[in-house]
């Protein structure tokens, strides 16, 4: 079977897979994540998305040398769960390991699109909270907003909502 989402031939059973099989997929033409034994894919980012991502990364990196700001790296949230957030801030990690453990992640950020908003606000928000990642930023380019959510005992609680243009300097 050839998957239109990843642009190469895969056996039929490849969409339901193990973590070992997922890690052996390597680079694909789509962003692939592992959710409880199933591969979830979405298309690569648009230039607009990349511009916002780079601006957010630069804003979060400003004046900091003690943290790693990384885009598009897989994060192991737990057994059988590997997400690829748009951006993370982590403490010390091994730069040669192809994924980051959730325990090293201090902040995770997703930039929503029409195709990803529901997943970003529900599945990912719950999974990141379950993995005990302290801060979850959600950028909504269509609304021009950046939501900052902090982890509490009950899950994420919204701490602030900012104008995206004030953080990124981009008026897209």
Backbone as a printed PyTorch tensor [residue, N CA C, xyz], in Angstrom:
tensor([[[ 0.8450, -1.1710,  0.0000],
         [ 0.0000,  0.0000,  0.0000],
         [ 0.8900,  1.2340,  0.0000]],

        [[ 0.5600,  2.2360, -0.7660],
         [ 1.2560,  3.5140, -0.7370],
         [ 0.3740,  4.5070, -0.0250]],

        [[ 0.9130,  5.1380,  0.9850],
         [ 0.1540,  6.1270,  1.7330],
         [ 0.3530,  7.4990,  1.1250]],

        [[-0.7490,  8.1600,  0.8010],
         [-0.6600,  9.5210,  0.2670],
         [-0.1200, 10.4720,  1.3250]],

        [[-0.3130, 10.1220,  2.5950],
         [ 0.1270, 11.0090,  3.6630],
         [ 1.6290, 10.9770,  3.8790]],

        [[ 2.2600,  9.8230,  3.6950],
         [ 3.6950,  9.7850,  3.9210],
         [ 4.4810,  9.6030,  2.6370]],

        [[ 3.8120,  9.3740,  1.5180],
         [ 4.4690,  9.3800,  0.2260],
         [ 5.3960,  8.2180, -0.0430]],

        [[ 5.2010,  7.1050,  0.6010],
         [ 6.0030,  5.9250,  0.2870],
         [ 5.2200,  4.6700,  0.6460]],

        [[ 5.6790,  3.5460,  0.1280],
         [ 4.9730,  2.2880,  0.3510],
         [ 5.1710,  1.8000,  1.7760]],

        [[ 4.0650,  1.3630,  2.3590],
         [ 4.0910,  0.7770,  3.6810],
         [ 3.1910, -0.4460,  3.6860]],

        [[ 3.5210, -1.4490,  4.4900],
         [ 2.5850, -2.5640,  4.6170],
         [ 1.2880, -2.0780,  5.2530]],

        [[ 0.1600, -2.7370,  4.9280],
         [-1.1510, -2.3330,  5.4330],
         [-1.1620, -2.1610,  6.9420]],

        [[-0.4830, -3.0430,  7.6640],
         [-0.5360, -2.9980,  9.1180],
         [ 0.3320, -1.8960,  9.7240]],

        [[ 1.0050, -1.1220,  8.9030],
         [ 1.9150, -0.0930,  9.4150],
         [ 1.1900,  1.0310, 10.1400]],

        [[-0.0930,  1.2570,  9.8690],
         [-0.7860,  2.3360, 10.5540],
         [-1.0820,  1.9990, 12.0160]],

        [[-1.2640,  0.7380, 12.3300],
         [-1.3360,  0.2980, 13.7140],
         [ 0.0260, -0.3230, 13.9980]],

        [[ 0.7850,  0.2510, 14.9180],
         [ 2.1730, -0.1510, 15.0380],
         [ 2.6790, -0.0550, 16.4680]],

        [[ 3.8890, -0.5440, 16.6670],
         [ 4.5530, -0.4500, 17.9600],
         [ 5.4920,  0.7410, 17.9550]],

        [[ 5.9920,  1.0910, 19.1230],
         [ 6.9510,  2.1860, 19.2200],
         [ 8.2240,  1.8760, 18.4360]],

        [[ 8.6800,  0.6560, 18.4920],
         [ 9.8890,  0.2530, 17.7460],
         [ 9.6650,  0.4430, 16.2530]],

        [[ 8.5170, -0.0130, 15.7370],
         [ 8.2150,  0.1520, 14.3080],
         [ 8.0810,  1.6320, 13.9440]],

        [[ 7.4590,  2.4000, 14.8280],
         [ 7.3030,  3.8300, 14.5800],
         [ 8.6720,  4.4990, 14.4390]],

        [[ 9.5810,  4.1930, 15.3540],
         [10.9020,  4.8180, 15.3210],
         [11.6980,  4.4090, 14.0820]],

        [[11.3710,  3.2540, 13.4990],
         [12.0590,  2.8050, 12.2890],
         [11.4940,  3.4280, 11.0190]],

        [[10.3630,  4.1330, 11.1080],
         [ 9.8040,  4.7990,  9.9360],
         [10.7720,  5.8080,  9.3460]],

        [[11.5380,  6.4570, 10.2070],
         [12.4550,  7.4890,  9.7330],
         [11.7000,  8.7180,  9.2780]],

        [[12.3520,  9.5460,  8.4780],
         [11.7360, 10.7800,  8.0090],
         [10.7210, 10.4740,  6.9160]],

        [[ 9.5600, 11.1080,  7.0230],
         [ 8.4920, 10.9220,  6.0370],
         [ 8.0750, 12.2900,  5.5000]],

        [[ 7.2540, 12.2860,  4.4750],
         [ 6.8020, 13.5550,  3.8990],
         [ 5.6760, 14.1940,  4.7110]],

        [[ 5.1840, 13.4940,  5.7130],
         [ 4.1640, 14.0290,  6.6230],
         [ 4.7030, 13.9430,  8.0370]],

        [[ 4.1050, 14.7010,  8.9430],
         [ 4.4590, 14.6060, 10.3540],
         [ 3.7100, 13.4090, 10.9140]],

        [[ 4.4360, 12.4620, 11.4990],
         [ 3.8350, 11.2360, 12.0220],
         [ 4.0420, 11.1650, 13.5290]],

        [[ 2.9610, 10.8380, 14.2380],
         [ 2.9970, 10.6890, 15.6870],
         [ 2.4180,  9.3320, 16.0530]],

        [[ 2.8270,  8.8160, 17.1900],
         [ 2.3270,  7.5270, 17.6730],
         [ 1.4100,  7.7710, 18.8580]],

        [[ 0.1500,  7.3470, 18.7080],
         [-0.8440,  7.5210, 19.7630],
         [-1.4540,  6.1670, 20.0950]],

        [[-1.0240,  5.5890, 21.2120],
         [-1.5740,  4.3290, 21.7140],
         [-1.5590,  3.2320, 20.6470]],

        [[-0.4390,  3.1180, 19.9410],
         [-0.2730,  2.0670, 18.9540],
         [-0.7760,  2.3910, 17.5640]],

        [[-1.2280,  3.6060, 17.3360],
         [-1.7020,  4.0200, 16.0140],
         [-0.9140,  5.2310, 15.5380]],

        [[-0.5710,  5.2370, 14.2730],
         [ 0.1570,  6.3600, 13.6960],
         [-0.8410,  7.4010, 13.2150]],

        [[-0.6920,  8.6180, 13.7160],
         [-1.5010,  9.7560, 13.3110],
         [-0.6130, 10.6350, 12.4440]],

        [[-1.0580, 10.9600, 11.2430],
         [-0.2440, 11.7790, 10.3480],
         [-0.9790, 13.0600,  9.9900]],

        [[-0.2010, 14.0830,  9.7320],
         [-0.7490, 15.3390,  9.2380],
         [ 0.2610, 15.9360,  8.2620]],

        [[-0.2080, 16.7860,  7.3600],
         [ 0.6980, 17.3420,  6.3530],
         [ 1.7720, 18.2310,  6.9730]],

        [[ 2.8270, 18.4430,  6.2340],
         [ 3.8890, 19.3620,  6.6590],
         [ 3.3230, 20.7680,  6.7860]],

        [[ 4.0690, 21.6120,  7.4570],
         [ 3.6220, 22.9620,  7.7590],
         [ 3.6640, 23.8910,  6.5530]],

        [[ 2.8300, 24.9210,  6.6060],
         [ 2.8110, 25.9610,  5.5760],
         [ 3.9000, 26.9950,  5.8880]],

        [[ 4.2610, 27.8220,  4.9280],
         [ 5.2200, 28.8940,  5.2190],
         [ 4.7440, 29.8100,  6.3610]],

        [[ 3.4490, 30.1170,  6.4130],
         [ 2.9050, 30.9480,  7.4960],
         [ 3.1710, 30.3030,  8.8510]],

        [[ 2.8820, 29.0190,  8.9450],
         [ 3.1170, 28.2650, 10.1730],
         [ 4.5920, 28.3320, 10.5600]],

        [[ 5.4830, 28.1210,  9.5940],
         [ 6.9180, 28.1480,  9.8570],
         [ 7.3920, 29.5310, 10.3080]],

        [[ 6.8460, 30.5790,  9.7170],
         [ 7.2180, 31.9390, 10.1140],
         [ 6.8280, 32.2090, 11.5690]],

        [[ 5.6320, 31.7900, 11.9550],
         [ 5.1700, 31.9680, 13.3330],
         [ 6.0210, 31.1200, 14.2700]],

        [[ 6.2950, 29.8890, 13.8820],
         [ 7.1140, 28.9870, 14.6880],
         [ 8.5000, 29.5750, 14.9320]],

        [[ 9.1430, 30.0620, 13.8800],
         [10.4850, 30.6390, 14.0270],
         [10.4570, 31.8880, 14.9100]],

        [[ 9.4350, 32.7260, 14.7500],
         [ 9.3300, 33.9320, 15.5720],
         [ 9.1040, 33.5790, 17.0440]],

        [[ 8.2650, 32.5810, 17.3160],
         [ 8.0460, 32.1410, 18.6930],
         [ 9.3260, 31.5570, 19.2860]],

        [[10.0280, 30.7390, 18.5100],
         [11.2790, 30.1480, 18.9880],
         [12.2870, 31.2370, 19.3310]],

        [[12.4030, 32.2310, 18.4740],
         [13.3330, 33.3350, 18.7430],
         [12.9280, 34.1170, 19.9820]],

        [[11.6390, 34.3650, 20.1560],
         [11.1650, 35.1060, 21.3310],
         [11.4200, 34.3170, 22.6150]],

        [[11.2140, 33.0090, 22.5680],
         [11.4170, 32.1790, 23.7540],
         [12.9050, 31.9620, 24.0550]],

        [[13.7270, 32.0240, 23.0380],
         [15.1680, 31.8020, 23.1830],
         [15.8890, 33.0620, 23.6790]],

        [[15.3110, 34.2270, 23.4800],
         [15.9720, 35.5020, 23.7790],
         [16.5290, 35.5460, 25.1980]],

        [[17.8220, 35.7750, 25.2830],
         [18.4780, 35.9370, 26.5720],
         [18.6400, 34.6730, 27.3840]],

        [[18.3270, 33.5110, 26.8280],
         [18.4190, 32.2550, 27.5830],
         [19.5280, 31.3850, 27.0080]],

        [[20.4070, 30.9090, 27.8460],
         [21.4140, 29.9610, 27.3970],
         [21.3260, 28.6540, 28.1810]],

        [[20.4350, 28.6250, 29.1890],
         [20.3230, 27.4540, 30.0490],
         [19.2470, 26.4660, 29.6010]],

        [[18.4950, 26.8130, 28.5590],
         [17.4270, 25.9390, 28.0790],
         [17.5820, 25.6890, 26.5830]],

        [[17.0370, 24.5850, 26.1230],
         [17.0460, 24.2420, 24.7050],
         [15.6810, 24.5450, 24.1050]],

        [[15.6520, 25.3340, 23.0570],
         [14.4260, 25.5980, 22.3080],
         [14.5480, 24.7880, 21.0170]],

        [[13.6440, 23.8040, 20.8490],
         [13.7610, 22.8430, 19.7510],
         [12.4310, 22.7540, 19.0200]],

        [[12.4800, 22.7490, 17.7000],
         [11.2490, 22.6130, 16.9120],
         [11.1930, 21.2430, 16.2470]],

        [[ 9.9700, 20.7080, 16.1730],
         [ 9.7070, 19.4950, 15.4100],
         [10.4180, 18.2400, 15.8610]],

        [[10.6890, 18.0860, 17.1450],
         [11.3750, 16.8950, 17.6520],
         [10.3590, 15.9750, 18.3370]],

        [[10.4260, 14.6750, 18.0890],
         [ 9.5140, 13.7580, 18.7770],
         [ 9.7450, 13.7530, 20.2920]],

        [[ 8.6420, 13.6770, 21.0370],
         [ 8.6780, 13.6350, 22.4970],
         [ 7.9300, 12.3890, 22.9450]],

        [[ 8.6140, 11.5360, 23.7220],
         [ 7.9530, 10.3460, 24.2730],
         [ 7.1540, 10.7790, 25.4950]],

        [[ 5.8310, 10.7160, 25.3680],
         [ 4.9320, 11.1110, 26.4480],
         [ 4.6630,  9.9780, 27.4140]],

        [[ 4.8490,  8.7600, 26.9530],
         [ 4.5990,  7.5730, 27.7500],
         [ 4.6670,  6.3730, 26.8300]],

        [[ 4.4090,  5.1880, 27.3600],
         [ 4.4510,  3.9840, 26.5090],
         [ 3.4630,  4.0850, 25.3500]],

        [[ 3.9620,  3.8990, 24.1280],
         [ 3.1030,  3.9260, 22.9500],
         [ 2.6120,  5.2960, 22.5440]],

        [[ 3.1780,  6.3570, 23.1300],
         [ 2.7680,  7.7330, 22.7940],
         [ 3.9880,  8.5960, 22.4970]],

        [[ 4.1120,  8.9650, 21.2300],
         [ 5.1740,  9.8640, 20.8060],
         [ 4.5320, 10.9680, 19.9810]],

        [[ 4.5880, 12.1930, 20.4950],
         [ 4.0410, 13.3490, 19.7910],
         [ 5.1930, 14.1350, 19.1770]],

        [[ 4.8540, 14.9390, 18.1780],
         [ 5.8410, 15.8380, 17.5670],
         [ 5.2900, 17.2610, 17.7050]],

        [[ 5.5290, 17.8800, 18.8700],
         [ 5.0440, 19.2480, 19.0620],
         [ 5.7420, 20.2060, 18.1030]],

        [[ 5.1080, 21.3350, 17.8590],
         [ 5.7430, 22.3400, 17.0170],
         [ 7.0270, 22.8400, 17.6540]],

        [[ 7.0260, 22.9950, 18.9780],
         [ 8.1850, 23.5490, 19.6670],
         [ 8.1970, 23.0510, 21.0980]],

        [[ 9.3940, 22.8000, 21.6210],
         [ 9.5430, 22.4880, 23.0430],
         [10.6670, 23.3250, 23.6220]],

        [[10.6150, 23.5090, 24.9260],
         [11.7460, 24.0150, 25.6820],
         [12.0890, 22.9050, 26.6560]],

        [[13.3620, 22.5110, 26.6550],
         [13.7850, 21.4190, 27.5260],
         [15.0010, 21.8390, 28.3330]],

        [[15.2350, 21.0440, 29.3650],
         [16.4650, 21.1690, 30.1240],
         [17.5390, 20.3740, 29.3840]],

        [[18.4180, 19.7630, 30.1290],
         [19.5150, 18.9970, 29.5500],
         [18.9840, 17.7610, 28.8340]],

        [[19.4260, 17.5670, 27.6090],
         [19.0690, 16.3870, 26.8160],
         [20.3120, 15.8930, 26.0850]],

        [[20.2380, 14.6870, 25.5550],
         [21.3000, 14.1740, 24.6920],
         [20.9720, 14.6070, 23.2740]],

        [[21.7740, 15.4820, 22.6800],
         [21.4480, 15.9990, 21.3460],
         [21.5590, 14.9680, 20.2240]],

        [[22.0690, 13.7890, 20.5400],
         [22.2130, 12.7550, 19.5120],
         [21.1180, 11.6970, 19.5650]],

        [[20.2300, 11.7850, 20.5320],
         [19.1040, 10.8610, 20.6340],
         [17.9500, 11.4610, 19.8390]],

        [[17.2920, 10.6620, 18.9730],
         [16.2880, 11.2190, 18.0540],
         [14.9480, 11.6030, 18.6770]],

        [[14.7890, 11.4440, 19.9830],
         [13.5720, 11.9010, 20.6340],
         [13.8910, 12.3410, 22.0440]],

        [[12.9900, 13.1160, 22.6200],
         [13.1680, 13.6860, 23.9560],
         [12.1350, 13.0550, 24.8770]],

        [[12.5510, 12.7480, 26.0880],
         [11.6180, 12.2210, 27.0870],
         [10.8110, 13.3750, 27.6750]],

        [[ 9.5360, 13.1540, 27.9320],
         [ 8.6540, 14.2020, 28.4620],
         [ 9.1710, 14.7770, 29.7770]],

        [[ 9.8730, 13.9740, 30.5670],
         [10.3900, 14.4610, 31.8470],
         [11.4130, 15.5850, 31.6690]],

        [[12.0110, 15.6980, 30.4890],
         [12.9720, 16.7720, 30.2100],
         [12.3110, 18.0270, 29.6480]],

        [[11.0330, 17.9420, 29.2920],
         [10.3420, 19.0510, 28.6350],
         [ 9.7080, 19.9650, 29.6840]],

        [[10.0020, 21.2640, 29.5560],
         [ 9.4520, 22.2510, 30.4900],
         [ 8.2860, 23.0180, 29.8820]],

        [[ 8.2860, 23.1250, 28.5620],
         [ 7.2260, 23.8370, 27.8540],
         [ 7.0280, 23.1780, 26.5110]],

        [[ 5.7720, 23.0750, 26.0950],
         [ 5.4340, 22.5530, 24.7750],
         [ 4.5150, 23.5690, 24.1090]],

        [[ 4.6640, 23.7350, 22.7990],
         [ 3.8610, 24.7140, 22.0690],
         [ 3.3250, 24.0980, 20.7910]],

        [[ 2.0530, 24.3440, 20.5340],
         [ 1.4180, 23.9410, 19.2820],
         [ 0.8640, 25.1870, 18.6090]],

        [[ 0.9730, 25.2200, 17.2890],
         [ 0.3930, 26.2870, 16.4810],
         [-0.7750, 25.6690, 15.7350]],

        [[-1.9680, 26.1210, 16.0240],
         [-3.1550, 25.4930, 15.4530],
         [-3.3510, 25.8770, 13.9880]],

        [[-4.0540, 25.0050, 13.3100],
         [-4.5420, 25.2600, 11.9520],
         [-5.9600, 24.7060, 11.9140]],

        [[-6.6550, 24.9110, 10.8280],
         [-8.0110, 24.3740, 10.7090],
         [-7.9970, 22.8550, 10.8800]],

        [[-6.9450, 22.2110, 10.3860],
         [-6.8600, 20.7540, 10.4470],
         [-6.4290, 20.2360, 11.8190]],

        [[-5.7100, 21.0470, 12.6060],
         [-5.1380, 20.5340, 13.8560],
         [-5.7690, 21.0790, 15.1330]],

        [[-6.5980, 22.0860, 15.0580],
         [-7.0900, 22.7710, 16.2590],
         [-7.7520, 21.8210, 17.2560]],

        [[-8.6150, 20.9460, 16.7880],
         [-9.3140, 20.0320, 17.6990],
         [-8.3300, 19.1090, 18.3980]],

        [[-7.3870, 18.5600, 17.6620],
         [-6.3740, 17.6670, 18.2500],
         [-5.4960, 18.4430, 19.2320]],

        [[-5.0870, 19.6540, 18.8650],
         [-4.2190, 20.4550, 19.7330],
         [-4.9040, 20.8320, 21.0410]],

        [[-6.1950, 21.1560, 20.9910],
         [-6.9200, 21.5940, 22.1810],
         [-7.4730, 20.4410, 23.0230]],

        [[-7.5360, 19.2380, 22.4740],
         [-8.1080, 18.1250, 23.2440],
         [-7.0770, 17.0210, 23.4640]],

        [[-6.8220, 16.2090, 22.4490],
         [-5.9220, 15.0610, 22.5910],
         [-4.5580, 15.4810, 23.1160]],

        [[-3.9400, 16.4630, 22.4620],
         [-2.5870, 16.8540, 22.8660],
         [-2.5830, 17.5500, 24.2270]],

        [[-3.5420, 18.4180, 24.4750],
         [-3.5890, 19.0950, 25.7690],
         [-3.6900, 18.0780, 26.9010]],

        [[-4.5510, 17.0920, 26.7540],
         [-4.7150, 16.0570, 27.7760],
         [-3.4430, 15.2200, 27.9120]],

        [[-2.8600, 14.8170, 26.7850],
         [-1.6660, 13.9670, 26.8170],
         [-0.4610, 14.6940, 27.4110]],

        [[-0.2930, 15.9720, 27.0810],
         [ 0.8220, 16.7360, 27.6510],
         [ 0.6430, 16.9100, 29.1570]],

        [[-0.5950, 17.1260, 29.5970],
         [-0.8690, 17.2360, 31.0330],
         [-0.6020, 15.9010, 31.7310]],

        [[-1.0330, 14.8300, 31.1090],
         [-0.8080, 13.4970, 31.6680],
         [ 0.6870, 13.1970, 31.7880]],

        [[ 1.4850, 13.7230, 30.8630],
         [ 2.9370, 13.5360, 30.8800],
         [ 3.6170, 14.5230, 31.8350]],

        [[ 2.8220, 15.3960, 32.4640],
         [ 3.2850, 16.3540, 33.4820],
         [ 4.2260, 17.4170, 32.9180]],

        [[ 3.9750, 17.8720, 31.6930],
         [ 4.7410, 18.9670, 31.1090],
         [ 4.1820, 20.2610, 31.7100]],

        [[ 5.0130, 21.0610, 32.3910],
         [ 4.5170, 22.1900, 33.1860],
         [ 3.7760, 23.2940, 32.4360]],

        [[ 4.1450, 23.5650, 31.1880],
         [ 3.5250, 24.6920, 30.4810],
         [ 3.1530, 24.2850, 29.0570]],

        [[ 1.9610, 24.6940, 28.6300],
         [ 1.4750, 24.4040, 27.2800],
         [ 1.0300, 25.7120, 26.6410]],

        [[ 1.7400, 26.1150, 25.5850],
         [ 1.3580, 27.2890, 24.8080],
         [ 0.5950, 26.8330, 23.5770]],

        [[-0.4690, 27.5490, 23.2680],
         [-1.2380, 27.2700, 22.0570],
         [-1.3830, 28.5750, 21.2870]],

        [[-0.7810, 28.6030, 20.0980],
         [-0.8980, 29.7740, 19.2260],
         [-2.0380, 29.5350, 18.2570]],

        [[-2.9160, 30.5210, 18.1540],
         [-4.0420, 30.4700, 17.2220],
         [-3.8760, 31.5900, 16.1930]],

        [[-3.1700, 31.3210, 15.1060],
         [-2.9310, 32.3700, 14.1100],
         [-4.2100, 32.9750, 13.5410]],

        [[-5.2390, 32.1610, 13.3240],
         [-6.4830, 32.6740, 12.7500],
         [-7.1660, 33.6970, 13.6520]],

        [[-6.9460, 33.5880, 14.9500],
         [-7.5270, 34.5320, 15.9110],
         [-6.4950, 35.5380, 16.4110]],

        [[-5.2230, 35.3320, 16.0520],
         [-4.1620, 36.2410, 16.4850],
         [-3.8490, 36.1560, 17.9660]],

        [[-4.0200, 34.9540, 18.5630],
         [-3.8630, 34.8020, 20.0100],
         [-2.8190, 33.7590, 20.3740]],

        [[-2.2080, 33.9490, 21.5390],
         [-1.2920, 32.9740, 22.1340],
         [-1.7660, 32.7190, 23.5530]],

        [[-2.1560, 31.4710, 23.8260],
         [-2.6730, 31.0680, 25.1340],
         [-1.5610, 30.4070, 25.9320]],

        [[-1.3850, 30.8290, 27.1760],
         [-0.4150, 30.2240, 28.0830],
         [-1.1760, 29.4400, 29.1400]],

        [[-0.9130, 28.1410, 29.2050],
         [-1.5970, 27.2500, 30.1330],
         [-0.5760, 26.6030, 31.0620]],

        [[-0.8440, 26.6450, 32.3550],
         [ 0.0540, 26.0570, 33.3530],
         [-0.5980, 24.8210, 33.9610]],

        [[ 0.2320, 23.8280, 34.2340],
         [-0.2510, 22.5610, 34.7730],
         [-0.6780, 22.7120, 36.2290]],

        [[-1.8430, 22.1660, 36.5420],
         [-2.3320, 22.0990, 37.9220],
         [-2.6690, 20.6300, 38.1980]],

        [[-3.1550, 20.3500, 39.3800],
         [-3.5340, 18.9770, 39.7320],
         [-4.6640, 18.4580, 38.8450]],

        [[-5.5000, 19.3550, 38.3120],
         [-6.6410, 18.9610, 37.4790],
         [-6.3410, 19.0120, 35.9830]],

        [[-5.1730, 19.4100, 35.5890],
         [-4.8400, 19.5660, 34.1740],
         [-4.3470, 20.9840, 33.9380]],

        [[-4.4150, 21.4490, 32.7050],
         [-3.9380, 22.7960, 32.3970],
         [-4.9810, 23.8460, 32.7490]],

        [[-4.4870, 24.9670, 33.2800],
         [-5.3160, 26.1150, 33.6060],
         [-4.7460, 27.2940, 32.8310]],

        [[-5.6190, 27.9790, 32.0980],
         [-5.1610, 29.1180, 31.3110],
         [-4.7060, 30.2490, 32.2360]],

        [[-3.4720, 30.7120, 32.0170],
         [-2.8990, 31.7880, 32.8260],
         [-3.0050, 33.1360, 32.1470]],

        [[-2.8520, 33.1330, 30.8200],
         [-2.9390, 34.4040, 30.0990],
         [-3.2270, 34.1500, 28.6300]],

        [[-3.7580, 35.1850, 27.9890],
         [-3.9780, 35.1770, 26.5510],
         [-3.3360, 36.4530, 26.0240]],

        [[-2.4170, 36.2920, 25.0950],
         [-1.6850, 37.4310, 24.5470],
         [-1.9840, 37.5920, 23.0680]],

        [[-1.7660, 38.7820, 22.5670],
         [-1.8540, 38.9900, 21.1270],
         [-0.6040, 38.4010, 20.5090]],

        [[-0.7890, 37.5260, 19.5430],
         [ 0.3280, 36.8360, 18.8950],
         [ 1.3170, 37.8200, 18.2740]],

        [[ 0.8140, 38.8860, 17.6990],
         [ 1.6790, 39.8780, 17.0490],
         [ 2.6200, 40.5400, 18.0560]],

        [[ 2.1870, 40.6990, 19.2960],
         [ 3.0390, 41.3230, 20.3140],
         [ 4.1940, 40.4120, 20.7160]],

        [[ 3.9990, 39.1050, 20.6030],
         [ 5.0430, 38.1480, 20.9620],
         [ 5.9760, 37.8870, 19.7860]],

        [[ 5.4130, 37.8030, 18.5910],
         [ 6.1960, 37.4120, 17.4200],
         [ 6.6640, 38.5880, 16.5680]],

        [[ 5.9510, 39.6950, 16.6500],
         [ 6.2430, 40.8180, 15.7670],
         [ 5.6920, 40.6410, 14.3760]],

        [[ 4.9890, 39.5240, 14.1530],
         [ 4.4220, 39.2370, 12.8260],
         [ 2.9460, 39.5960, 12.7980]],

        [[ 2.5330, 40.2520, 11.7540],
         [ 1.1240, 40.5790, 11.5670],
         [ 0.6430, 39.8550, 10.3150]],

        [[ 0.3940, 38.5580, 10.4790],
         [ 0.0130, 37.7180,  9.3230],
         [-1.4760, 37.5170,  9.2590]]])
